[in-house]
Amino acid sequence: MIDERVKKLALILVDYSIKVKLKDKVFVSCSDPLGLPLAKEVYKLVLKKGAYPFLMLGTEDLDYFTFKNASLAQLKKKPEVLDFITDWLDKSIKIKAAKNDRALANISSERILLRQKAVRGILNKQIKKPWVITYYPTASMAQSAGMSLDELEDFYFSSCLQDWGKIKLKLLKVKKIMDKAKKVEIKGYKTNLSFSLKGRLSRVAAGECNMPDGEIFSAPLDGTMNGEIYFDFPSLHSGKVVKGIFLKFKEGKVVRASALQNEIHLKKVLKTDIGASRPGEFAIGANYGIKKAILNTLFDEKIGGTIHLALGKAYEEKEGGGINKSSIHWDLVKDMRKKGSQVIIDGKTVLKDGKIF
């Protein structure tokens, strides 16, 4: 019997997130059969609206095999079928369901980055059309989170089934401050960082592209970031857990980087391309329904009272966008709920000890 919460979430994704209309061509991708309960409900709702759903089901069992055995030419090859589908679709819903979120832990960073470069152009096209992504709860995800599967499911649905319209109204107040911002200062544990947002517009994220959601973001003005920052939360990137990341910036570029775990991977990612060592996004997390990090960036970066920086690609949209280009976009999360942590914009405190003012 289908969990009623799955039906409620499918309705949010279809009606609120991408607003499916009559005759829309909707691409629904599901990374593994474990995510089928949600994928099937989404498909049914899209069809009932008189739209045209296309469901692509993957299997994560093949990811490791592909990265382990594909030639360099195969890894570099742009997936032309996916390129065709991207041109065809009007809107898309992506459901990630990890059977083993550490499956790629022993695959070299270089091979994974080659594939990311090959698909980056396609992904850039996809995000110019309405889209939303979510991670469906699985046993692997529960293990990484330190929870039982039942606990994770409760955590997942409570973070997703929210009044997104109400959250949007709250964040619009912060947007007014950020849109006028000239100088941003971040102060906290091992952190004293500053940069400018002059001329940049921020964007409120309240359920349209990520599920769960709840953040406001902008792109730091290129060349203005200076200082240092320590990221309290570990990050799972390309199957590798990177902990204790410390970055020092000078004139908008990382000039020193270290990590307590998987530092080599961090430094390899920073060398992916010219833009990989520069910031593409700054954001404040505002989903207070998420209270703990679970080693999944989509959730961790939304925790109410945190901030995150993304290394690499800036979004191209007018709101929230910038000009930094890269084949990576790696969000790193800092816990600002600790005493003494502050985000100060043009001398005004907008976040202190985890509370948004």
C-alpha positions as CSV (number, residue, x, y, z in Angstrom):
1,M,0.0,0.0,0.0
2,I,1.4,3.4,-1.0
3,D,2.4,5.8,1.8
4,E,0.0,8.8,1.7
5,R,3.0,11.0,2.2
6,V,4.4,9.9,-1.1
7,K,1.1,11.0,-2.8
8,K,1.3,14.4,-1.1
9,L,4.9,15.0,-2.1
10,A,4.2,14.0,-5.7
11,L,1.4,16.6,-5.8
12,I,3.8,19.3,-4.5
13,L,6.4,18.4,-7.2
14,V,3.9,18.3,-10.0
15,D,1.5,21.2,-9.1
16,Y,3.8,23.6,-7.1
17,S,7.4,22.9,-8.0
18,I,7.2,22.7,-11.9
19,K,3.5,23.6,-12.3
20,V,2.6,21.0,-15.0
21,K,0.1,22.2,-17.5
22,L,-1.9,20.6,-20.4
23,K,0.4,19.2,-23.1
24,D,3.6,19.9,-21.2
25,K,6.4,17.4,-22.1
26,V,7.7,16.2,-18.7
27,F,10.9,14.2,-18.3
28,V,10.8,12.1,-15.1
29,S,14.1,10.4,-14.3
30,C,14.7,8.0,-11.4
31,S,18.2,6.8,-10.7
32,D,17.2,3.4,-9.3
33,P,14.1,1.2,-8.8
34,L,14.2,2.1,-5.1
35,G,12.7,5.5,-6.0
36,L,9.8,4.0,-8.1
37,P,7.1,4.6,-5.4
38,L,7.5,8.4,-5.9
39,A,8.3,8.2,-9.6
40,K,5.1,6.3,-10.4
41,E,2.9,8.7,-8.5
42,V,4.5,11.6,-10.3
43,Y,4.0,9.9,-13.7
44,K,0.3,9.3,-12.9
45,L,-0.3,12.9,-11.9
46,V,1.4,14.3,-15.0
47,L,-0.6,12.0,-17.2
48,K,-3.9,13.0,-15.5
49,K,-3.2,16.6,-16.3
50,G,-3.2,15.9,-20.0
51,A,0.6,16.3,-20.2
52,Y,3.1,14.0,-21.8
53,P,5.3,12.1,-19.2
54,F,8.4,10.2,-20.1
55,L,10.0,8.1,-17.4
56,M,13.6,7.0,-17.6
57,L,14.6,4.5,-15.0
58,G,18.3,3.8,-14.2
59,T,20.1,1.4,-12.0
60,E,22.9,2.5,-9.8
61,D,24.4,-0.9,-9.9
62,L,25.8,0.1,-13.3
63,D,27.4,3.3,-12.2
64,Y,30.4,1.6,-10.6
65,F,30.8,-0.8,-13.5
66,T,30.8,2.2,-16.0
67,F,33.3,4.3,-14.1
68,K,35.5,1.2,-13.5
69,N,35.5,-0.2,-17.0
70,A,34.7,2.6,-19.5
71,S,37.5,3.9,-21.7
72,L,38.5,7.6,-21.4
73,A,36.8,8.1,-24.8
74,Q,33.6,6.7,-23.4
75,L,33.8,8.8,-20.3
76,K,34.4,12.0,-22.4
77,K,31.6,11.2,-24.9
78,K,28.5,13.4,-24.5
79,P,25.4,11.3,-24.1
80,E,23.6,12.3,-27.2
81,V,20.3,10.6,-26.3
82,L,20.1,12.6,-23.1
83,D,20.9,15.7,-25.2
84,F,18.0,14.9,-27.5
85,I,15.6,14.4,-24.5
86,T,16.8,17.7,-23.0
87,D,15.8,19.5,-26.2
88,W,12.4,17.7,-26.2
89,L,11.3,18.3,-22.6
90,D,9.5,21.3,-21.3
91,K,9.9,20.5,-17.6
92,S,11.7,17.8,-15.6
93,I,11.6,16.0,-12.3
94,K,14.7,14.1,-11.1
95,I,14.4,11.5,-8.3
96,K,17.7,10.2,-6.9
97,A,17.5,7.0,-4.9
98,A,20.9,5.8,-3.7
99,K,21.4,2.0,-3.3
100,N,24.9,2.6,-2.1
101,D,26.0,6.2,-1.7
102,R,29.7,5.2,-1.3
103,A,29.7,3.0,-4.4
104,L,32.2,5.3,-6.2
105,A,34.5,5.8,-3.2
106,N,37.3,3.9,-4.8
107,I,36.9,5.3,-8.3
108,S,39.5,8.0,-9.1
109,S,38.4,11.6,-9.0
110,E,39.8,12.2,-12.4
111,R,37.5,9.6,-14.1
112,I,34.4,11.1,-12.3
113,L,35.3,14.6,-13.2
114,L,35.8,13.6,-16.9
115,R,32.2,12.4,-17.0
116,Q,30.9,15.5,-15.2
117,K,32.5,17.7,-17.9
118,A,30.9,15.6,-20.6
119,V,27.4,16.1,-19.2
120,R,27.7,19.6,-17.9
121,G,26.5,21.3,-21.1
122,I,23.3,19.1,-21.1
123,L,22.6,19.9,-17.4
124,N,23.1,23.6,-18.1
125,K,20.3,23.3,-20.8
126,Q,18.0,21.4,-18.5
127,I,18.1,23.9,-15.7
128,K,17.1,26.7,-18.0
129,K,13.6,25.0,-18.0
130,P,11.5,24.3,-15.0
131,W,13.0,21.5,-13.0
132,V,13.1,20.0,-9.5
133,I,15.2,17.3,-7.8
134,T,14.7,15.2,-4.7
135,Y,16.4,12.3,-3.0
136,Y,14.1,9.5,-2.1
137,P,14.9,7.8,1.2
138,T,16.8,4.5,1.0
139,A,18.6,2.2,3.4
140,S,21.9,3.5,2.2
141,M,20.9,7.1,2.8
142,A,19.6,6.1,6.3
143,Q,22.9,4.5,7.2
144,S,24.8,7.6,6.2
145,A,22.4,9.7,8.2
146,G,22.8,7.5,11.3
147,M,19.1,6.7,11.3
148,S,16.8,3.7,10.8
149,L,14.9,3.8,7.5
150,D,11.7,4.6,9.3
151,E,13.3,7.5,11.1
152,L,14.8,8.8,7.8
153,E,11.4,8.6,6.1
154,D,9.8,10.7,8.9
155,F,12.7,13.1,8.6
156,Y,12.4,13.3,4.8
157,F,8.7,13.9,4.6
158,S,8.6,16.4,7.5
159,S,11.3,18.4,5.7
160,C,9.5,18.3,2.4
161,L,5.8,18.5,3.3
162,Q,5.8,22.2,4.3
163,D,4.0,25.4,3.6
164,W,6.4,26.6,0.9
165,G,4.4,29.7,0.2
166,K,4.8,30.8,3.9
167,I,8.5,30.1,3.8
168,K,8.8,32.2,0.6
169,L,7.2,35.2,2.2
170,K,9.8,35.1,5.1
171,L,12.7,34.8,2.7
172,L,11.5,37.7,0.6
173,K,12.2,40.0,3.6
174,V,15.9,38.8,3.5
175,K,16.0,39.3,-0.2
176,K,15.3,43.0,0.1
177,I,18.5,43.3,2.2
178,M,20.7,41.1,0.0
179,D,19.6,42.8,-3.2
180,K,21.1,46.0,-1.9
181,A,24.2,44.5,-0.3
182,K,27.6,45.9,-1.0
183,K,29.6,44.0,1.7
184,V,29.0,40.7,3.3
185,E,31.0,39.5,6.3
186,I,30.9,35.9,7.7
187,K,32.3,35.4,11.2
188,G,32.5,32.2,13.2
189,Y,34.7,29.3,14.2
190,K,37.9,29.5,12.2
191,T,36.1,31.9,9.9
192,N,36.5,35.5,8.9
193,L,35.4,36.0,5.4
194,S,34.2,39.0,3.4
195,F,33.0,39.6,-0.2
196,S,30.7,41.9,-2.2
197,L,27.3,41.3,-3.7
198,K,27.1,44.7,-5.4
199,G,25.0,44.6,-8.5
200,R,23.9,41.0,-7.9
201,L,20.3,40.0,-7.2
202,S,19.5,37.2,-4.8
203,R,17.0,34.4,-5.3
204,V,14.5,32.9,-2.9
205,A,14.4,29.1,-3.1
206,A,11.2,27.7,-1.6
207,G,10.3,24.4,-3.2
208,E,10.6,25.1,-6.9
209,C,13.9,23.4,-7.8
210,N,15.0,21.4,-4.7
211,M,12.9,19.2,-2.4
212,P,13.4,19.8,0.4
213,D,14.2,23.5,-0.1
214,G,14.5,26.6,2.0
215,E,17.3,29.0,1.2
216,I,18.2,32.4,-0.3
217,F,21.2,32.6,-2.5
218,S,23.3,35.0,-4.6
219,A,26.6,34.9,-6.4
220,P,29.6,36.7,-4.8
221,L,31.0,39.4,-7.0
222,D,34.0,38.0,-8.8
223,G,37.4,38.9,-7.3
224,T,36.0,40.2,-4.1
225,M,36.2,37.3,-1.7
226,N,38.9,37.5,0.9
227,G,39.6,35.7,4.2
228,E,39.1,32.2,5.4
229,I,36.3,29.8,6.2
230,Y,35.9,26.5,7.9
231,F,33.1,24.1,7.0
232,D,31.8,22.2,10.0
233,F,29.8,19.6,8.1
234,P,31.4,16.8,6.1
235,S,30.5,16.6,2.4
236,L,29.9,13.5,0.3
237,H,31.3,14.3,-3.1
238,S,31.8,11.7,-5.9
239,G,31.5,8.9,-3.4
240,K,34.1,10.4,-1.1
241,V,33.5,11.9,2.4
242,V,35.5,15.1,2.7
243,K,35.7,16.4,6.3
244,G,37.0,19.5,8.0
245,I,37.4,21.6,4.9
246,F,39.3,24.9,5.4
247,L,39.7,27.4,2.6
248,K,41.6,30.6,2.3
249,F,40.5,33.1,-0.4
250,K,42.4,36.0,-1.9
251,E,40.8,38.3,-4.4
252,G,38.1,35.7,-5.2
253,K,40.3,32.6,-5.5
254,V,41.2,29.7,-3.2
255,V,44.9,30.1,-2.4
256,R,45.0,27.5,0.4
257,A,42.9,24.4,1.0
258,S,43.0,21.6,3.5
259,A,40.8,18.9,4.9
260,L,41.0,16.5,7.8
261,Q,39.8,13.7,5.5
262,N,40.2,13.2,1.7
263,E,42.3,16.4,1.3
264,I,43.8,15.0,-2.0
265,H,40.3,14.8,-3.5
266,L,39.5,18.3,-2.4
267,K,42.6,19.6,-4.1
268,K,42.0,17.6,-7.3
269,V,38.5,19.1,-7.6
270,L,39.9,22.6,-7.1
271,K,42.1,22.0,-10.2
272,T,39.2,20.8,-12.4
273,D,39.2,24.0,-14.4
274,I,39.8,27.7,-13.8
275,G,36.5,28.4,-12.2
276,A,36.6,25.4,-9.8
277,S,38.7,27.4,-7.3
278,R,36.4,30.4,-7.3
279,P,33.0,30.8,-5.5
280,G,29.8,30.6,-7.6
281,E,27.2,30.9,-4.8
282,F,26.6,32.1,-1.3
283,A,23.4,31.1,0.5
284,I,21.6,31.2,3.9
285,G,19.7,28.0,4.9
286,A,16.2,28.6,6.2
287,N,14.5,25.2,6.5
288,Y,14.1,25.0,10.3
289,G,12.3,21.7,9.8
290,I,15.7,20.2,9.2
291,K,17.8,20.2,12.4
292,K,20.7,17.8,11.7
293,A,23.1,17.1,8.9
294,I,22.7,13.7,7.2
295,L,25.7,13.8,4.8
296,N,23.4,14.7,1.9
297,T,24.0,18.2,0.6
298,L,20.5,18.7,-0.7
299,F,19.3,18.5,2.9
300,D,22.3,19.8,4.8
301,E,22.6,23.1,2.9
302,K,18.9,23.9,3.8
303,I,19.3,23.5,7.5
304,G,17.9,26.6,9.2
305,G,20.7,28.8,10.5
306,T,23.5,27.6,8.3
307,I,25.3,29.1,5.3
308,H,26.9,27.5,2.4
309,L,29.3,28.4,-0.4
310,A,29.5,26.7,-3.7
311,L,32.8,26.3,-5.4
312,G,32.6,26.5,-9.2
313,K,29.8,27.3,-11.5
314,A,27.5,30.2,-10.8
315,Y,23.9,30.0,-12.0
316,E,23.2,32.0,-15.1
317,E,19.8,33.4,-14.2
318,K,19.4,37.1,-13.4
319,E,18.3,36.3,-9.8
320,G,21.0,34.4,-7.9
321,G,23.3,34.2,-10.9
322,G,26.8,35.3,-11.7
323,I,29.4,34.8,-14.4
324,N,31.8,32.2,-12.9
325,K,32.0,29.1,-15.2
326,S,33.1,25.6,-14.2
327,S,32.1,22.0,-14.8
328,I,31.7,21.6,-11.0
329,H,29.3,23.2,-8.5
330,W,30.2,21.9,-5.0
331,D,28.2,23.2,-2.1
332,L,30.0,23.3,1.3
333,V,28.0,23.9,4.4
334,K,29.0,25.8,7.6
335,D,27.0,25.6,10.8
336,M,26.2,29.1,12.0
337,R,24.1,28.0,14.9
338,K,27.2,28.0,17.2
339,K,27.5,30.9,19.6
340,G,29.3,33.9,18.1
341,S,28.5,33.1,14.5
342,Q,27.3,36.0,12.4
343,V,26.4,37.1,8.8
344,I,26.7,40.8,8.6
345,I,25.5,42.7,5.5
346,D,26.5,46.4,5.2
347,G,26.9,46.5,8.9
348,K,23.5,44.9,9.7
349,T,23.4,41.5,11.3
350,V,21.0,39.3,9.3
351,L,22.0,35.9,10.9
352,K,23.3,35.4,14.4
353,D,23.7,32.1,16.3
354,G,21.5,30.4,13.7
355,K,18.6,32.9,13.9
356,I,17.6,34.9,10.9
357,F,16.7,38.5,11.7
